[in-house]
Amino acid sequence: QGPFLREYSINVGNFIISSGDIIKIDGEHGTKFKFNSVVTNPSTGNTWIDCFELEKGLVSRFRSFKAERIKRIPMRRKRVSRR
């Protein structure tokens, strides 16, 4: 684990994003990311999120961003068939 503190979920609005959830990052157009953890450096107080960039649905590069840039992807509602 090293000197950094990790948490594997974060509250965004009224929702909890957990490790493995798919998110978007503000300013990164058209790219989705798989959330990994929130990291805090206790000696400086800096906080950021670690995630993996997705290309064609597969994990590719490891990226880090400020937590304020997280955009949750709303879950699609299941359609109700009416007969």
DONUKE-809993 format. One record per residue: residue in one letter; x, y, z of N, C-alpha, C in turn. Coordinates in nm, 2 decimals, decimal comma. Example, Ala and Ser with C-alpha at 12.3 -4.5 7.8 and 13.67 -1.06 7.14 Angstrom:
! DONUKE-809993
NODE type    nxx    nyy    nzz   caxx   cayy   cazz    cxx    cyy    czz
NODE    A   1,32  -0,57   0,78   1,23  -0,45   0,78   1,32  -0,33   0,78
NODE    S   1,28  -0,22   0,71   1,37  -0,11   0,71   1,29   0,00   0,79
END
This chain:
! DONUKE-809993
NODE type    nxx    nyy    nzz   caxx   cayy   cazz    cxx    cyy    czz
NODE    Q   0,08  -0,12   0,00   0,00   0,00   0,00   0,09   0,13   0,00
NODE    G   0,20   0,13   0,07   0,29   0,24   0,06   0,24   0,35   0,15
NODE    P   0,29   0,47   0,13   0,26   0,59   0,22   0,13   0,65   0,18
NODE    F   0,06   0,61   0,07  -0,07   0,67   0,04  -0,18   0,59   0,10
NODE    L  -0,29   0,67   0,13  -0,41   0,61   0,18  -0,51   0,59   0,06
NODE    R  -0,57   0,47   0,05  -0,66   0,45  -0,06  -0,80   0,41   0,00
NODE    E  -0,90   0,46  -0,07  -1,04   0,43  -0,05  -1,10   0,38  -0,18
NODE    Y  -1,18   0,28  -0,17  -1,23   0,22  -0,29  -1,37   0,25  -0,33
NODE    S  -1,42   0,36  -0,27  -1,55   0,42  -0,32  -1,55   0,57  -0,29
NODE    I  -1,64   0,64  -0,36  -1,65   0,78  -0,34  -1,79   0,82  -0,37
NODE    N  -1,84   0,92  -0,29  -1,97   0,98  -0,31  -1,97   1,09  -0,41
NODE    V  -2,05   1,08  -0,52  -2,07   1,18  -0,62  -2,21   1,22  -0,62
NODE    G  -2,25   1,34  -0,57  -2,39   1,37  -0,56  -2,45   1,28  -0,45
NODE    N  -2,56   1,22  -0,49  -2,62   1,13  -0,39  -2,59   0,98  -0,43
NODE    F  -2,49   0,96  -0,51  -2,46   0,82  -0,55  -2,32   0,78  -0,50
NODE    I  -2,30   0,65  -0,48  -2,17   0,60  -0,44  -2,11   0,53  -0,56
NODE    I  -1,99   0,57  -0,60  -1,92   0,50  -0,71  -1,81   0,41  -0,64
NODE    S  -1,82   0,29  -0,68  -1,73   0,19  -0,62  -1,62   0,14  -0,72
NODE    S  -1,52   0,08  -0,67  -1,41   0,03  -0,76  -1,47  -0,06  -0,86
NODE    G  -1,43  -0,04  -0,99  -1,48  -0,12  -1,10  -1,60  -0,05  -1,18
NODE    D  -1,66   0,05  -1,12  -1,77   0,12  -1,19  -1,72   0,21  -1,30
NODE    I  -1,80   0,22  -1,41  -1,76   0,30  -1,52  -1,80   0,44  -1,50
NODE    I  -1,71   0,54  -1,53  -1,74   0,68  -1,51  -1,69   0,75  -1,63
NODE    K  -1,73   0,88  -1,63  -1,67   0,98  -1,73  -1,60   1,08  -1,65
NODE    I  -1,50   1,15  -1,72  -1,42   1,26  -1,66  -1,45   1,38  -1,74
NODE    D  -1,48   1,49  -1,66  -1,51   1,62  -1,73  -1,39   1,66  -1,80
NODE    G  -1,40   1,70  -1,93  -1,29   1,75  -2,01  -1,23   1,64  -2,10
NODE    E  -1,26   1,51  -2,07  -1,21   1,40  -2,15  -1,32   1,35  -2,24
NODE    H  -1,34   1,41  -2,35  -1,46   1,38  -2,44  -1,45   1,25  -2,50
NODE    G  -1,56   1,17  -2,49  -1,58   1,05  -2,56  -1,51   0,93  -2,50
NODE    T  -1,45   0,95  -2,38  -1,37   0,84  -2,32  -1,44   0,80  -2,19
NODE    K  -1,44   0,67  -2,17  -1,49   0,62  -2,04  -1,38   0,56  -1,96
NODE    F  -1,40   0,56  -1,83  -1,29   0,51  -1,74  -1,35   0,41  -1,64
NODE    K  -1,27   0,32  -1,59  -1,31   0,23  -1,49  -1,25   0,28  -1,36
NODE    F  -1,33   0,32  -1,26  -1,29   0,38  -1,14  -1,21   0,27  -1,05
NODE    N  -1,10   0,31  -1,00  -1,02   0,22  -0,91  -1,02   0,26  -0,77
NODE    S  -0,97   0,38  -0,74  -0,97   0,42  -0,59  -0,95   0,57  -0,58
NODE    V  -0,98   0,62  -0,46  -0,94   0,76  -0,42  -0,82   0,75  -0,34
NODE    V  -0,72   0,83  -0,38  -0,59   0,82  -0,31  -0,56   0,96  -0,24
NODE    T  -0,51   0,95  -0,12  -0,47   1,07  -0,04  -0,33   1,05   0,00
NODE    N  -0,25   1,16  -0,02  -0,11   1,16   0,03  -0,12   1,23   0,17
NODE    P  -0,10   1,16   0,28  -0,12   1,22   0,41  -0,02   1,33   0,44
NODE    S   0,10   1,32   0,38   0,20   1,42   0,41   0,17   1,56   0,35
NODE    T   0,09   1,56   0,23   0,06   1,69   0,17  -0,09   1,72   0,18
NODE    G  -0,17   1,62   0,20  -0,32   1,64   0,20  -0,38   1,63   0,06
NODE    N  -0,30   1,61  -0,05  -0,35   1,61  -0,18  -0,43   1,48  -0,20
NODE    T  -0,54   1,49  -0,28  -0,63   1,38  -0,31  -0,65   1,38  -0,46
NODE    W  -0,66   1,25  -0,51  -0,69   1,24  -0,65  -0,76   1,10  -0,67
NODE    I  -0,81   1,07  -0,79  -0,86   0,94  -0,82  -0,78   0,87  -0,92
NODE    D  -0,76   0,74  -0,90  -0,69   0,66  -1,00  -0,80   0,58  -1,07
NODE    C  -0,78   0,57  -1,20  -0,87   0,49  -1,29  -0,80   0,44  -1,41
NODE    F  -0,87   0,35  -1,48  -0,82   0,29  -1,60  -0,90   0,34  -1,72
NODE    E  -0,83   0,39  -1,82  -0,90   0,43  -1,95  -0,95   0,31  -2,02
NODE    L  -1,07   0,32  -2,08  -1,13   0,21  -2,15  -1,12   0,24  -2,30
NODE    E  -1,07   0,15  -2,38  -1,07   0,16  -2,53  -1,14   0,04  -2,58
NODE    K  -1,25   0,06  -2,65  -1,33  -0,05  -2,71  -1,37  -0,15  -2,60
NODE    G  -1,40  -0,09  -2,48  -1,45  -0,18  -2,37  -1,34  -0,25  -2,30
NODE    L  -1,21  -0,24  -2,34  -1,10  -0,30  -2,27  -1,02  -0,20  -2,19
NODE    V  -0,96  -0,24  -2,08  -0,88  -0,16  -2,00  -0,75  -0,13  -2,07
NODE    S  -0,71   0,00  -2,08  -0,58   0,03  -2,14  -0,49   0,11  -2,04
NODE    R  -0,49   0,24  -2,05  -0,39   0,32  -1,97  -0,44   0,34  -1,83
NODE    F  -0,35   0,36  -1,74  -0,38   0,40  -1,60  -0,37   0,55  -1,60
NODE    R  -0,48   0,61  -1,54  -0,48   0,76  -1,54  -0,52   0,81  -1,40
NODE    S  -0,49   0,93  -1,37  -0,53   0,99  -1,24  -0,59   1,13  -1,27
NODE    F  -0,69   1,17  -1,19  -0,76   1,30  -1,21  -0,80   1,35  -1,07
NODE    K  -0,83   1,48  -1,07  -0,89   1,54  -0,95  -1,03   1,48  -0,93
NODE    A  -1,07   1,46  -0,81  -1,20   1,40  -0,79  -1,32   1,48  -0,83
NODE    E  -1,30   1,62  -0,84  -1,40   1,71  -0,88  -1,44   1,68  -1,03
NODE    R  -1,36   1,62  -1,10  -1,39   1,60  -1,25  -1,47   1,48  -1,28
NODE    I  -1,51   1,40  -1,18  -1,59   1,28  -1,20  -1,73   1,31  -1,25
NODE    K  -1,77   1,25  -1,35  -1,91   1,26  -1,40  -1,97   1,11  -1,39
NODE    R  -2,07   1,09  -1,32  -2,13   0,96  -1,31  -2,21   0,93  -1,44
NODE    I  -2,21   0,81  -1,48  -2,29   0,77  -1,60  -2,42   0,71  -1,54
NODE    P  -2,53   0,78  -1,58  -2,66   0,73  -1,53  -2,69   0,59  -1,58
NODE    M  -2,75   0,50  -1,50  -2,78   0,37  -1,54  -2,91   0,38  -1,62
NODE    R  -2,92   0,31  -1,73  -3,04   0,31  -1,81  -3,15   0,23  -1,74
NODE    R  -3,26   0,28  -1,75  -3,38   0,21  -1,69  -3,43   0,10  -1,78
NODE    K  -3,47  -0,01  -1,73  -3,53  -0,11  -1,81  -3,66  -0,07  -1,86
NODE    R  -3,69  -0,10  -1,99  -3,82  -0,06  -2,05  -3,92  -0,16  -1,99
NODE    V  -4,04  -0,10  -1,97  -4,15  -0,18  -1,92  -4,24  -0,21  -2,04
NODE    S  -4,26  -0,33  -2,08  -4,34  -0,36  -2,19  -4,49  -0,36  -2,14
NODE    R  -4,57  -0,29  -2,22  -4,71  -0,29  -2,19  -4,79  -0,35  -2,30
NODE    R  -4,87  -0,45  -2,26  -4,95  -0,52  -2,36  -5,10  -0,50  -2,34
END
